[in-house]
Amino acid sequence: MNIPIHLIQALVVFAEEKTVAAAANRLKTTQPTITRQLQNIQSLLPYPLFEQQGRKKNLTPYGKVLVDKLAGQFMDFESIFQEALIEQGSSKNIKIAIGGRSEILKRFFGNKLFSGKLALESMGHAQLERALAHGLMDVGVSQKEILTSNYVRKKLFADYFCLVVPHTFLRKHGGKIEKWMDHYLDYPFCTYKSDTHEMKKTLQLAGFSSAPEENFTFSDWEILEERINQGLNWGMVPSSYLKESKNYVFKKIDSSQEQIFYIYYRKSLSRFEWFRKFLEL
């Protein structure tokens, strides 16, 4: 049986992303292309790969078993090409795939000078963990400790939550955060979209009796900081995203836990001088 590798890639990525749209986005192609590739690989196999449940396409038990067996083999095959380039000892023509939250990637790698190509891929912890498990990423950044034998893990940075309030909100209360806190429910609050549960715990630690209504949620800490800087909202922001500003006041939440972020990178890359220089963050 001769199955083209691009069809295997489409199947594996579809299984990981769960939808045709997400698979197309990750593979930088169109939805009709992914749909056609899935149909083509199905035509080459004796048993159904997919079952339709309402509007959703899911893998059959046979499809799940096949993908589980293919995924590791396919990712290893991809890694061979990357390793062959790396063994040349030069960064030229090398593509370094880096995964993590978008604002962290932008902060640490957005302006990095590199003679090869940087592929910054925005993803959450669960997706990054899968990517590292399959060898898809060369570098990853996460605040979670991920168990992997093929990557080196090092502490990248640590921060803590701060209460951040615009000066415009404080003026009615003598410019004092402590006095403003008696009236915090009267002011619009913004928070990070995926950290809602953690934020509620942090608010309690800061001394707020009840969680404020979330007027705005975002997936980028820099957007939150900018809204507060413009006097539009108050919120809790990690210290590493704050700067001295005449437009807001911030106060460390004394009881908040330090948030540690780790960087993961392939062990095979660490022996090259060009990569060690690149990784000087």
N, C-alpha and C positions, 0 to 999 in steps of 0.2 A: 504494500500500500504506500503510495507516494503522495503525501499531503504537504502542500506548500507551507513554508514557515509563516508567511503573513496571515494565513488562515488560523494557524495555531495561536498566533499572537492575538488575533481578534477574539478568539474564544476565551483565552486566559484572561485578557483584560476585561471583557464583558462580564466574566464570572466574578471578578474582583470589584468592578464598579457597579454592578447590578442593573444598569440600564444602558440601552444603546446610545443615548445622548451623552452620558458620562464617558462611555468607552470611546466614542468619537472625539470628544473633547481632549481626552488624555492622549490619544494617538494622532491628534492634529489632522483629522480627516472629517468626512461628512457622515451623517447618520445613514443615508442610503448605502454608502460604501460598506459600513459595518454590517448592516442588515444583509447585504449581498454576500459578504464573506462568511457570515454565520450560516446562510443558506447553502453556500458552496461546501463548507466543511460537513454540514449535515448530510448532503447528498453523497458523500464519500464513506459514510459510516452506516453500519447495519441496524443500529438501534436509535430511537429518538434521543436527541440531546436536550430538547426543550419541551416545556409544557406551558400552555397559556392559562393563566389564572386571572380572569377578567381582562384588564388591559395590560397586565404585567406578564413578561416572559421570564420564566424560571427554568433552572436546570432540572432535568429529571435525575433520579438516583444514578442512572448510568452516566449522565453528563457530569455529575459531581465527582464520581469516581475517576472518570477520565481526566477532568481538569486537575484534580489533586495529583495525579500521576504526571500529567504534562507540565504543570506549573514549574516544579523544581527543575525538570530537564530543560525546559525552554529558557528559564532565567539563567541556568548555568551556561547554556549555549550563547546567550547574549553576553555574558560576562567574559567568555573566551575572547571575543573580539576586543573588548575594552582592555583586558589584560595584555593582549598582544601589542596593542598600541602603547600601553604603559611601559612594557618591557623595553621599548626603544629608548627609554631614559630621557625623553624630551616631552615638554608639555604641548608642543606644536601638534595640531590636529586632534588633541585630546578633548573629549567632552566630559566635564565634571558635572554629574547630576546631583543636585543638592535639594533635599526635601525638608519642609518645616512650615511653620506659620508664616504667612506672607510678610507681616511687618518685621519679623525677626530676620528673614532672608534679605529683605530690603536694607535693613539696618547694618548687617554684617557683610553682606556680599554684593549689595547693589552697586557699589562703586569700586569693586575689586578689580585691579588690573591683572589680566591673565592672558597669556599668548594663545591659549586654546579657546574653548567655548564653555561658558557657564550656562547650565540649564537649571533655572530655579523653579521648583515645582511646589506650589502651595498645597499643604495637606495637614490634616490633624494627626494626633498621636496614633490612633488605630491604623490609619492608612500608612503612616511612616513605619510603624512596626512591621506591617506586612511587607512593605517595600524592602526593608532591611533584611527580613527573613528570606526573601527571594533574591537578594543581591541586586535589587533594581537601582538603589541609590549608592553613589560614591561617598556622599556626606549627608548627614542628617542632624537636625537640631530638635531636641525635645526636652521638656521638663520632667519627663518620665524616665525611669530606669528601664531600659530595654535589654533583655537577655539575648545576646548574640555572640557567637564565637569568632566571627569573621571580621569584626569591627573593633577598633579601639574607642573607648569612651573616656572623655575628659570633661571636667567642669568648664563651662564656657563663661557663665556669669551668674550672679545671684542678685535678687532684688526683693522688695517687700512692698506691701500695699500702703498707699498714702491716701488720706482724705484730701480732696482738692476742691476748693470753693472759689468762684470768681469774686473779685473785690466788689463788683456791682451787687452781689447778693449780700455782702457783709455790711454795706453802708448803713442800712436801717438798724443794724445791731451793734453799732459802735466799732465796727471793723474786727470784732472778736468772733472766732469760730465757735467758742464755747456758748456764747449767747445766741448765735445763729442756729445752733443745733436744737434749740427749743422750738424752732419754727421750720425745720428742714422739709417737712411735708408740703410746705407752700411753694417749694422751688422745684423746677424740672430736673429730673435725675437721668443720667445715662450710664449704661453699663456694657461690659463685654458680652457678646451674645452667648458664647459657649461656657462661660464661667458663672452663670446665674446662681447656682447652688452655692458655690464657693464664695460668691459675693455676699450672699445673705448671711453667711457665717461671719464674714469680715465686718459687715455692718453691725452685727451684734457685738463683736469685739470692740468696735469703735464707740459703742455706747448708745447706738440708736435703738429705741424701744421696739420699732416695727419697720419692716422693709418698705421703702417708698415705692410708689408706682413707677414702673420703668417707662419713661417717656420715649426713650430712644435706646436701641441696642445696635451694636456694631461688631464687626469681626476684625477690627484693627485698632490697637491702642492709640496709635498716632491720631486717628480721627477723633477719639474721645478727648485726648489732650487738646486738640485744636478747638473743639467745640467749647471746652471749658475756658480756654484762652480767649475765645470770642465772647465769653459771658453768657453763653446759651444754656449751659447745664452745669451741674456739679456731679461729682462721681468719685469712685475709688480707682486709682491708677497706679500701676507698678512704678517704683521710684526711678527705674532706668529710663522711663519715657518722659520724665519731667525735667524741666529746666527752670532756671531763675527767670521769673516773669513778673512784670509790673501789673499783670492783669489777674493773677490769682494767687492764693495762699495755699500751701499744702502742709500737711501735718502727718508724720509717721504714725501708723496704727501700732502702738507699742506691743500688743499681744499677737500681731499677725505673724504667721510663719514665714520664714525666709523661703523664697521660691528659687530653686536651683535649676538652671538649664544646662543640659549636657550636649556636647558635640560628639557625633559618631563618625568615624571615617575608616575606610578599608585598611586593614593591616598591610595589604600589599602595596598601598600607596605611600606608607610612612617612610619607606627606605629611600625615596627619591628626594633629592635636595630641592627641586623645583616645587614639589608638593609641600614640603615643610615650610618653604618661604611663602607659598600661597596661603598656608594655614595660619600665618602669623597675624592673629586678629587683634 
